[in-house]
Amino acid sequence: MPGQWEGSGRRAELPPDWYTTIRPRILDRDGHRCRWIMTDGRRCTRAATEVDHIKGKHDHRDQNLQALCEWHHRRKSSAEGNAQRRRFSNRRPPEQHPGLL
């Protein structure tokens, strides 16, 4: 997607052989099929175009990588980003109603 890395330093954090070795190896391992398991227990049937870090974005071992379709990768990344923003939010916690004190 054009612009999806714009303003991000993420690409610089990837190993030098990410695009030539690691990414193709994971896509091949997973048969170029999305590994997302849907709520009904079935696996997504879309073609995988992305390689996702399951846990920890700095762990590039094969067991921490999975092939995902673009839609599920965006969904997962968005949920993780939103959770991170909520954890480090500057908002004050809601105050208790005076009648409940």
N, CA, C and O atoms as a Tinker XYZ file with bonds, in Angstrom:
   404  protein
     1  N      0.846000   -1.185000    0.000000    73     2
     2  CA     0.000000    0.000000    0.000000    64     1     3
     3  C      0.884000    1.239000    0.000000    63     2     4     5
     4  O      1.796000    1.349000    0.820000    81     3
     5  N      0.635000    2.142000   -0.880000    73     3     6
     6  CA     1.422000    3.367000   -0.878000    64     5     7
     7  C      1.181000    4.153000    0.405000    63     6     8     9
     8  O      0.043000    4.351000    0.832000    81     7
     9  N      2.274000    4.591000    1.004000    73     7    10
    10  CA     2.154000    5.438000    2.181000    64     9    11
    11  C      1.954000    4.716000    3.495000    63    10    12    13
    12  O      1.915000    5.367000    4.540000    81    11
    13  N      1.824000    3.393000    3.490000    73    11    14
    14  CA     1.553000    2.714000    4.751000    64    13    15
    15  C      2.747000    2.790000    5.710000    63    14    16    17
    16  O      2.557000    2.682000    6.922000    81    15
    17  N      3.961000    2.972000    5.205000    73    15    18
    18  CA     5.144000    3.097000    6.058000    64    17    19
    19  C      5.515000    4.555000    6.281000    63    18    20    21
    20  O      6.470000    4.845000    7.002000    81    19
    21  N      4.785000    5.464000    5.681000    73    19    22
    22  CA     5.119000    6.879000    5.759000    64    21    23
    23  C      5.140000    7.356000    7.211000    63    22    24    25
    24  O      4.178000    7.155000    7.952000    81    23
    25  N      6.243000    7.987000    7.607000    73    23    26
    26  CA     6.363000    8.503000    8.963000    64    25    27
    27  C      6.709000    7.446000    9.999000    63    26    28    29
    28  O      6.791000    7.752000   11.188000    81    27
    29  N      6.912000    6.213000    9.567000    73    27    30
    30  CA     7.215000    5.132000   10.493000    64    29    31
    31  C      8.691000    4.768000   10.407000    63    30    32    33
    32  O      9.272000    4.776000    9.322000    81    31
    33  N      9.293000    4.453000   11.536000    73    31    34
    34  CA    10.670000    3.977000   11.563000    64    33    35
    35  C     10.734000    2.465000   11.639000    63    34    36    37
    36  O     11.805000    1.888000   11.833000    81    35
    37  N      9.581000    1.822000   11.486000    73    35    38
    38  CA     9.487000    0.368000   11.644000    64    37    39
    39  C     10.368000   -0.389000   10.660000    63    38    40    41
    40  O     11.000000   -1.377000   11.034000    81    39
    41  N     10.420000    0.052000    9.424000    73    39    42
    42  CA    11.192000   -0.663000    8.407000    64    41    43
    43  C     12.669000   -0.763000    8.809000    63    42    44    45
    44  O     13.314000   -1.779000    8.549000    81    43
    45  N     13.198000    0.275000    9.436000    73    43    46
    46  CA    14.604000    0.280000    9.860000    64    45    47
    47  C     14.856000   -0.719000   10.989000    63    46    48    49
    48  O     16.001000   -1.110000   11.218000    81    47
    49  N     13.806000   -1.137000   11.698000    73    47    50
    50  CA    13.948000   -2.086000   12.805000    64    49    51
    51  C     13.997000   -3.535000   12.330000    63    50    52    53
    52  O     14.341000   -4.426000   13.106000    81    51
    53  N     13.658000   -3.780000   11.071000    73    51    54
    54  CA    13.642000   -5.139000   10.538000    64    53    55
    55  C     15.057000   -5.583000   10.187000    63    54    56    57
    56  O     15.899000   -4.751000    9.845000    81    55
    57  N     15.331000   -6.894000   10.268000    73    55    58
    58  CA    16.659000   -7.388000    9.907000    64    57    59
    59  C     16.968000   -7.098000    8.434000    63    58    60    61
    60  O     16.048000   -6.979000    7.625000    81    59
    61  N     18.246000   -6.984000    8.079000    73    59    62
    62  CA    18.613000   -6.669000    6.693000    64    61    63
    63  C     18.099000   -7.692000    5.676000    63    62    64    65
    64  O     17.848000   -7.343000    4.522000    81    63
    65  N     17.941000   -8.957000    6.098000    73    63    66
    66  CA    17.475000   -9.991000    5.164000    64    65    67
    67  C     15.965000  -10.248000    5.259000    63    66    68    69
    68  O     15.486000  -11.294000    4.821000    81    67
    69  N     15.219000   -9.299000    5.827000    73    67    70
    70  CA    13.774000   -9.469000    5.992000    64    69    71
    71  C     13.081000   -9.754000    4.657000    63    70    72    73
    72  O     12.323000  -10.717000    4.541000    81    71
    73  N     13.341000   -8.920000    3.658000    73    71    74
    74  CA    12.637000   -9.042000    2.375000    64    73    75
    75  C     13.224000  -10.115000    1.470000    63    74    76    77
    76  O     12.510000  -10.664000    0.631000    81    75
    77  N     14.509000  -10.425000    1.621000    73    75    78
    78  CA    15.141000  -11.394000    0.725000    64    77    79
    79  C     15.083000  -12.821000    1.244000    63    78    80    81
    80  O     15.084000  -13.762000    0.450000    81    79
    81  N     15.031000  -13.003000    2.568000    73    79    82
    82  CA    15.092000  -14.348000    3.140000    64    81    83
    83  C     13.928000  -14.661000    4.079000    63    82    84    85
    84  O     13.186000  -15.616000    3.851000    81    83
    85  N     13.768000  -13.864000    5.127000    73    83    86
    86  CA    12.807000  -14.191000    6.189000    64    85    87
    87  C     11.369000  -14.151000    5.687000    63    86    88    89
    88  O     10.632000  -15.126000    5.832000    81    87
    89  N     10.968000  -13.035000    5.103000    73    87    90
    90  CA     9.579000  -12.875000    4.652000    64    89    91
    91  C      9.183000  -13.961000    3.645000    63    90    92    93
    92  O      8.142000  -14.594000    3.822000    81    91
    93  N      9.989000  -14.200000    2.581000    73    91    94
    94  CA     9.619000  -15.265000    1.637000    64    93    95
    95  C      9.553000  -16.644000    2.301000    63    94    96    97
    96  O      8.698000  -17.458000    1.951000    81    95
    97  N     10.454000  -16.912000    3.260000    73    95    98
    98  CA    10.456000  -18.211000    3.939000    64    97    99
    99  C      9.157000  -18.425000    4.717000    63    98   100   101
   100  O      8.592000  -19.518000    4.680000    81    99
   101  N      8.679000  -17.398000    5.418000    73    99   102
   102  CA     7.451000  -17.527000    6.210000    64   101   103
   103  C      6.238000  -17.673000    5.295000    63   102   104   105
   104  O      5.357000  -18.492000    5.559000    81   103
   105  N      6.186000  -16.887000    4.225000    73   103   106
   106  CA     5.069000  -17.014000    3.277000    64   105   107
   107  C      5.048000  -18.418000    2.672000    63   106   108   109
   108  O      3.978000  -19.011000    2.535000    81   107
   109  N      6.217000  -18.958000    2.309000    73   107   110
   110  CA     6.292000  -20.323000    1.770000    64   109   111
   111  C      5.866000  -21.345000    2.816000    63   110   112   113
   112  O      5.103000  -22.264000    2.517000    81   111
   113  N      6.359000  -21.185000    4.044000    73   111   114
   114  CA     6.023000  -22.127000    5.118000    64   113   115
   115  C      4.514000  -22.216000    5.317000    63   114   116   117
   116  O      3.968000  -23.301000    5.518000    81   115
   117  N      3.845000  -21.063000    5.261000    73   115   118
   118  CA     2.402000  -21.016000    5.498000    64   117   119
   119  C      1.588000  -21.185000    4.219000    63   118   120   121
   120  O      0.374000  -20.982000    4.225000    81   119
   121  N      2.247000  -21.554000    3.129000    73   119   122
   122  CA     1.540000  -21.821000    1.873000    64   121   123
   123  C      0.911000  -20.588000    1.254000    63   122   124   125
   124  O     -0.043000  -20.698000    0.485000    81   123
   125  N      1.436000  -19.418000    1.581000    73   123   126
   126  CA     0.901000  -18.143000    1.067000    64   125   127
   127  C     -0.589000  -17.988000    1.379000    63   126   128   129
   128  O     -1.319000  -17.327000    0.640000    81   127
   129  N     -1.039000  -18.610000    2.493000    73   127   130
   130  CA    -2.431000  -18.514000    2.942000    64   129   131
   131  C     -2.458000  -17.836000    4.306000    63   130   132   133
   132  O     -1.580000  -18.061000    5.139000    81   131
   133  N     -3.465000  -17.014000    4.523000    73   131   134
   134  CA    -3.641000  -16.314000    5.797000    64   133   135
   135  C     -3.849000  -17.332000    6.921000    63   134   136   137
   136  O     -4.613000  -18.284000    6.762000    81   135
   137  N     -3.180000  -17.137000    8.041000    73   135   138
   138  CA    -3.297000  -18.043000    9.186000    64   137   139
   139  C     -4.315000  -17.580000   10.221000    63   138   140   141
   140  O     -4.447000  -18.213000   11.268000    81   139
   141  N     -5.033000  -16.499000    9.960000    73   139   142
   142  CA    -6.014000  -15.976000   10.914000    64   141   143
   143  C     -7.114000  -17.010000   11.143000    63   142   144   145
   144  O     -7.688000  -17.540000   10.192000    81   143
   145  N     -7.400000  -17.290000   12.413000    73   143   146
   146  CA    -8.491000  -18.199000   12.760000    64   145   147
   147  C     -9.704000  -17.346000   13.117000    63   146   148   149
   148  O     -9.651000  -16.511000   14.020000    81   147
   149  N    -10.791000  -17.571000   12.394000    73   147   150
   150  CA   -12.000000  -16.769000   12.593000    64   149   151
   151  C    -12.779000  -17.267000   13.810000    63   150   152   153
   152  O    -12.456000  -18.313000   14.373000    81   151
   153  N    -13.795000  -16.522000   14.208000    73   151   154
   154  CA   -14.546000  -16.842000   15.427000    64   153   155
   155  C    -15.228000  -18.202000   15.352000    63   154   156   157
   156  O    -15.482000  -18.818000   16.387000    81   155
   157  N    -15.528000  -18.679000   14.150000    73   155   158
   158  CA   -16.168000  -19.992000   14.021000    64   157   159
   159  C    -15.143000  -21.123000   13.972000    63   158   160   161
   160  O    -15.505000  -22.280000   13.760000    81   159
   161  N    -13.852000  -20.790000   14.170000    73   159   162
   162  CA   -12.806000  -21.803000   14.210000    64   161   163
   163  C    -12.176000  -22.127000   12.869000    63   162   164   165
   164  O    -11.197000  -22.870000   12.805000    81   163
   165  N    -12.727000  -21.578000   11.800000    73   163   166
   166  CA   -12.161000  -21.832000   10.471000    64   165   167
   167  C    -11.028000  -20.854000   10.186000    63   166   168   169
   168  O    -10.995000  -19.738000   10.706000    81   167
   169  N    -10.105000  -21.304000    9.348000    73   167   170
   170  CA    -8.984000  -20.455000    8.943000    64   169   171
   171  C     -9.418000  -19.580000    7.776000    63   170   172   173
   172  O    -10.165000  -20.022000    6.903000    81   171
   173  N     -8.945000  -18.335000    7.764000    73   171   174
   174  CA    -9.215000  -17.414000    6.656000    64   173   175
   175  C     -8.726000  -18.056000    5.358000    63   174   176   177
   176  O     -7.697000  -18.730000    5.348000    81   175
   177  N     -9.453000  -17.850000    4.276000    73   175   178
   178  CA    -9.102000  -18.470000    2.993000    64   177   179
   179  C     -8.379000  -17.519000    2.044000    63   178   180   181
   180  O     -8.050000  -17.903000    0.922000    81   179
   181  N     -8.129000  -16.291000    2.475000    73   179   182
   182  CA    -7.472000  -15.313000    1.597000    64   181   183
   183  C     -5.979000  -15.608000    1.439000    63   182   184   185
   184  O     -5.363000  -16.277000    2.269000    81   183
   185  N     -5.428000  -15.090000    0.355000    73   183   186
   186  CA    -3.987000  -15.193000    0.123000    64   185   187
   187  C     -3.249000  -14.292000    1.105000    63   186   188   189
   188  O     -3.669000  -13.163000    1.360000    81   187
   189  N     -2.159000  -14.791000    1.648000    73   187   190
   190  CA    -1.337000  -14.006000    2.574000    64   189   191
   191  C     -0.364000  -13.148000    1.783000    63   190   192   193
   192  O      0.324000  -13.629000    0.883000    81   191
   193  N     -0.319000  -11.875000    2.135000    73   191   194
   194  CA     0.619000  -10.946000    1.503000    64   193   195
   195  C      1.494000  -10.257000    2.541000    63   194   196   197
   196  O      2.396000   -9.501000    2.183000    81   195
   197  N      1.240000  -10.507000    3.818000    73   195   198
   198  CA     1.955000   -9.847000    4.911000    64   197   199
   199  C      2.553000  -10.903000    5.838000    63   198   200   201
   200  O      2.013000  -12.001000    5.970000    81   199
   201  N      3.668000  -10.564000    6.476000    73   199   202
   202  CA     4.233000  -11.412000    7.528000    64   201   203
   203  C      4.138000  -10.623000    8.825000    63   202   204   205
   204  O      4.646000   -9.507000    8.931000    81   203
   205  N      3.481000  -11.223000    9.804000    73   203   206
   206  CA     3.143000  -10.572000   11.065000    64   205   207
   207  C      3.956000  -11.151000   12.213000    63   206   208   209
   208  O      4.230000  -12.351000   12.252000    81   207
   209  N      4.340000  -10.284000   13.148000    73   207   210
   210  CA     4.965000  -10.718000   14.393000    64   209   211
   211  C      3.839000  -11.070000   15.366000    63   210   212   213
   212  O      3.038000  -10.206000   15.720000    81   211
   213  N      3.773000  -12.309000   15.794000    73   211   214
   214  CA     2.701000  -12.762000   16.676000    64   213   215
   215  C      2.781000  -12.037000   18.017000    63   214   216   217
   216  O      1.787000  -11.469000   18.469000    81   215
   217  N      3.922000  -12.046000   18.645000    73   215   218
   218  CA     4.164000  -11.344000   19.914000    64   217   219
   219  C      5.518000  -10.658000   19.796000    63   218   220   221
   220  O      6.464000  -11.247000   19.275000    81   219
   221  N      5.619000   -9.472000   20.254000    73   219   222
   222  CA     6.911000   -8.791000   20.278000    64   221   223
   223  C      7.464000   -8.479000   18.903000    63   222   224   225
   224  O      7.903000   -9.376000   18.184000    81   223
   225  N      7.442000   -7.219000   18.542000    73   223   226
   226  CA     7.850000   -6.821000   17.191000    64   225   227
   227  C      9.347000   -6.925000   16.942000    63   226   228   229
   228  O      9.790000   -6.740000   15.809000    81   227
   229  N     10.136000   -7.218000   17.970000    73   227   230
   230  CA    11.582000   -7.333000   17.785000    64   229   231
   231  C     12.046000   -8.788000   17.770000    63   230   232   233
   232  O     13.241000   -9.053000   17.640000    81   231
   233  N     11.122000   -9.724000   17.901000    73   231   234
   234  CA    11.449000  -11.152000   17.865000    64   233   235
   235  C     11.180000  -11.652000   16.448000    63   234   236   237
   236  O     10.031000  -11.866000   16.062000    81   235
   237  N     12.254000  -11.837000   15.677000    73   235   238
   238  CA    12.117000  -12.207000   14.269000    64   237   239
   239  C     12.321000  -13.702000   14.032000    63   238   240   241
   240  O     12.565000  -14.121000   12.901000    81   239
   241  N     12.224000  -14.508000   15.092000    73   239   242
   242  CA    12.347000  -15.959000   14.917000    64   241   243
   243  C     11.111000  -16.490000   14.193000    63   242   244   245
   244  O     10.015000  -15.944000   14.324000    81   243
   245  N     11.309000  -17.564000   13.428000    73   243   246
   246  CA    10.216000  -18.132000   12.636000    64   245   247
   247  C      8.984000  -18.445000   13.474000    63   246   248   249
   248  O      7.862000  -18.223000   13.019000    81   247
   249  N      9.168000  -18.955000   14.688000    73   247   250
   250  CA     8.014000  -19.336000   15.512000    64   249   251
   251  C      7.201000  -18.133000   15.982000    63   250   252   253
   252  O      6.091000  -18.304000   16.487000    81   251
   253  N      7.731000  -16.922000   15.824000    73   251   254
   254  CA     7.000000  -15.711000   16.196000    64   253   255
   255  C      6.435000  -14.993000   14.973000    63   254   256   257
   256  O      5.932000  -13.876000   15.092000    81   255
   257  N      6.513000  -15.612000   13.820000    73   255   258
   258  CA     6.045000  -14.980000   12.585000    64   257   259
   259  C      4.938000  -15.808000   11.959000    63   258   260   261
   260  O      4.948000  -17.037000   12.031000    81   259
   261  N      3.980000  -15.120000   11.340000    73   259   262
   262  CA     2.883000  -15.803000   10.655000    64   261   263
   263  C      2.487000  -15.017000    9.419000    63   262   264   265
   264  O      2.628000  -13.796000    9.369000    81   263
   265  N      1.990000  -15.734000    8.427000    73   263   266
   266  CA     1.497000  -15.100000    7.208000    64   265   267
   267  C      0.045000  -14.688000    7.426000    63   266   268   269
   268  O     -0.761000  -15.471000    7.929000    81   267
   269  N     -0.282000  -13.450000    7.043000    73   267   270
   270  CA    -1.652000  -12.950000    7.144000    64   269   271
   271  C     -2.032000  -12.243000    5.849000    63   270   272   273
   272  O     -1.172000  -11.731000    5.133000    81   271
   273  N     -3.325000  -12.222000    5.560000    73   271   274
   274  CA    -3.810000  -11.403000    4.450000    64   273   275
   275  C     -3.725000   -9.939000    4.891000    63   274   276   277
   276  O     -3.613000   -9.645000    6.081000    81   275
   277  N     -3.778000   -9.041000    3.931000    73   275   278
   278  CA    -3.645000   -7.619000    4.258000    64   277   279
   279  C     -4.733000   -7.166000    5.232000    63   278   280   281
   280  O     -4.451000   -6.396000    6.149000    81   279
   281  N     -5.974000   -7.633000    5.048000    73   279   282
   282  CA    -7.090000   -7.198000    5.881000    64   281   283
   283  C     -6.876000   -7.601000    7.342000    63   282   284   285
   284  O     -7.038000   -6.779000    8.244000    81   283
   285  N     -6.511000   -8.869000    7.576000    73   283   286
   286  CA    -6.317000   -9.320000    8.956000    64   285   287
   287  C     -5.064000   -8.704000    9.578000    63   286   288   289
   288  O     -5.041000   -8.448000   10.781000    81   287
   289  N     -4.029000   -8.465000    8.782000    73   287   290
   290  CA    -2.827000   -7.828000    9.324000    64   289   291
   291  C     -3.145000   -6.406000    9.773000    63   290   292   293
   292  O     -2.717000   -5.983000   10.846000    81   291
   293  N     -3.890000   -5.674000    8.962000    73   291   294
   294  CA    -4.278000   -4.306000    9.346000    64   293   295
   295  C     -5.154000   -4.322000   10.595000    63   294   296   297
   296  O     -4.982000   -3.495000   11.491000    81   295
   297  N     -6.083000   -5.254000   10.649000    73   295   298
   298  CA    -6.990000   -5.360000   11.802000    64   297   299
   299  C     -6.199000   -5.645000   13.080000    63   298   300   301
   300  O     -6.422000   -5.000000   14.105000    81   299
   301  N     -5.283000   -6.603000   13.022000    73   299   302
   302  CA    -4.480000   -6.961000   14.195000    64   301   303
   303  C     -3.572000   -5.803000   14.600000    63   302   304   305
   304  O     -3.493000   -5.463000   15.780000    81   303
   305  N     -2.891000   -5.200000   13.640000    73   303   306
   306  CA    -1.982000   -4.084000   13.941000    64   305   307
   307  C     -2.737000   -2.895000   14.522000    63   306   308   309
   308  O     -2.246000   -2.228000   15.433000    81   307
   309  N     -3.926000   -2.630000   13.998000    73   307   310
   310  CA    -4.739000   -1.526000   14.502000    64   309   311
   311  C     -5.156000   -1.781000   15.949000    63   310   312   313
   312  O     -5.085000   -0.881000   16.786000    81   311
   313  N     -5.589000   -2.999000   16.238000    73   311   314
   314  CA    -6.001000   -3.342000   17.602000    64   313   315
   315  C     -4.823000   -3.226000   18.566000    63   314   316   317
   316  O     -4.980000   -2.732000   19.683000    81   315
   317  N     -3.643000   -3.678000   18.138000    73   315   318
   318  CA    -2.459000   -3.583000   18.999000    64   317   319
   319  C     -2.063000   -2.127000   19.227000    63   318   320   321
   320  O     -1.712000   -1.746000   20.344000    81   319
   321  N     -2.116000   -1.321000   18.182000    73   319   322
   322  CA    -1.784000    0.100000   18.310000    64   321   323
   323  C     -2.752000    0.826000   19.223000    63   322   324   325
   324  O     -2.340000    1.649000   20.040000    81   323
   325  N     -4.044000    0.525000   19.090000    73   323   326
   326  CA    -5.053000    1.154000   19.952000    64   325   327
   327  C     -4.858000    0.750000   21.409000    63   326   328   329
   328  O     -4.992000    1.580000   22.308000    81   327
   329  N     -4.544000   -0.522000   21.647000    73   327   330
   330  CA    -4.314000   -0.986000   23.017000    64   329   331
   331  C     -3.090000   -0.290000   23.613000    63   330   332   333
   332  O     -3.097000    0.088000   24.785000    81   331
   333  N     -2.049000   -0.123000   22.812000    73   331   334
   334  CA    -0.835000    0.559000   23.281000    64   333   335
   335  C     -1.140000    2.015000   23.634000    63   334   336   337
   336  O     -0.685000    2.515000   24.662000    81   335
   337  N     -1.902000    2.686000   22.790000    73   335   338
   338  CA    -2.260000    4.082000   23.059000    64   337   339
   339  C     -3.096000    4.200000   24.330000    63   338   340   341
   340  O     -2.914000    5.140000   25.104000    81   339
   341  N     -4.008000    3.260000   24.552000    73   339   342
   342  CA    -4.828000    3.294000   25.771000    64   341   343
   343  C     -3.968000    3.099000   27.016000    63   342   344   345
   344  O     -4.208000    3.735000   28.043000    81   343
   345  N     -2.972000    2.226000   26.929000    73   343   346
   346  CA    -2.094000    1.968000   28.082000    64   345   347
   347  C     -1.312000    3.202000   28.487000    63   346   348   349
   348  O     -1.071000    3.425000   29.673000    81   347
   349  N     -0.916000    4.005000   27.513000    73   347   350
   350  CA    -0.080000    5.162000   27.795000    64   349   351
   351  C     -0.826000    6.474000   27.609000    63   350   352   353
   352  O     -0.221000    7.504000   27.311000    81   351
   353  N     -2.109000    6.433000   27.781000    73   351   354
   354  CA    -2.932000    7.620000   27.613000    64   353   355
   355  C     -2.672000    8.607000   28.750000    63   354   356   357
   356  O     -2.438000    8.209000   29.891000    81   355
   357  N     -2.715000    9.889000   28.425000    73   355   358
   358  CA    -2.536000   10.941000   29.433000    64   357   359
   359  C     -3.856000   11.327000   30.093000    63   358   360   361
   360  O     -3.889000   12.200000   30.960000    81   359
   361  N     -4.927000   10.683000   29.688000    73   359   362
   362  CA    -6.222000   11.023000   30.274000    64   361   363
   363  C     -6.292000   10.578000   31.728000    63   362   364   365
   364  O     -5.766000    9.533000   32.109000    81   363
   365  N     -6.950000   11.396000   32.515000    73   363   366
   366  CA    -7.166000   11.039000   33.909000    64   365   367
   367  C     -8.219000    9.946000   33.985000    63   366   368   369
   368  O     -9.119000    9.887000   33.146000    81   367
   369  N     -8.110000    9.082000   34.987000    73   367   370
   370  CA    -9.171000    8.085000   35.158000    64   369   371
   371  C    -10.469000    8.789000   35.533000    63   370   372   373
   372  O    -10.432000    9.845000   36.166000    81   371
   373  N    -11.600000    8.233000   35.161000    73   371   374
   374  CA   -12.871000    8.890000   35.494000    64   373   375
   375  C    -13.052000    8.990000   37.010000    63   374   376   377
   376  O    -12.747000    8.060000   37.756000    81   375
   377  N    -13.551000   10.132000   37.434000    73   375   378
   378  CA   -13.785000   10.340000   38.870000    64   377   379
   379  C    -15.096000    9.683000   39.271000    63   378   380   381
   380  O    -16.045000    9.617000   38.490000    81   379
   381  N    -15.125000    9.199000   40.506000    73   379   382
   382  CA   -16.354000    8.606000   41.018000    64   381   383
   383  C    -17.382000    9.696000   41.250000    63   382   384   385
   384  O    -17.043000   10.815000   41.635000    81   383
   385  N    -18.619000    9.365000   41.015000    73   383   386
   386  CA   -19.709000   10.297000   41.282000    64   385   387
   387  C    -19.737000   10.588000   42.785000    63   386   388   389
   388  O    -19.616000    9.663000   43.588000    81   387
   389  N    -19.895000   11.865000   43.181000    73   387   390
   390  CA   -19.874000   12.217000   44.617000    64   389   391
   391  C    -20.877000   11.423000   45.445000    63   390   392   393
   392  O    -20.637000   11.172000   46.626000    81   391
   393  N    -21.972000   11.033000   44.856000    73   391   394
   394  CA   -22.972000   10.277000   45.605000    64   393   395
   395  C    -22.547000    8.842000   45.864000    63   394   396   397
   396  O    -23.162000    8.157000   46.681000    81   395
   397  N    -21.497000    8.371000   45.179000    73   395   398
   398  CA   -21.033000    6.994000   45.359000    64   397   399
   399  C    -19.826000    6.898000   46.284000    63   398   400   401
   400  O    -19.334000    5.800000   46.547000    81   399
   401  N    -19.342000    8.040000   46.782000    73   399   402
   402  CA   -18.153000    8.029000   47.652000    64   401   403
   403  C    -18.459000    7.519000   49.026000    63   402   404
   404  O    -17.566000    7.450000   49.871000    81   403
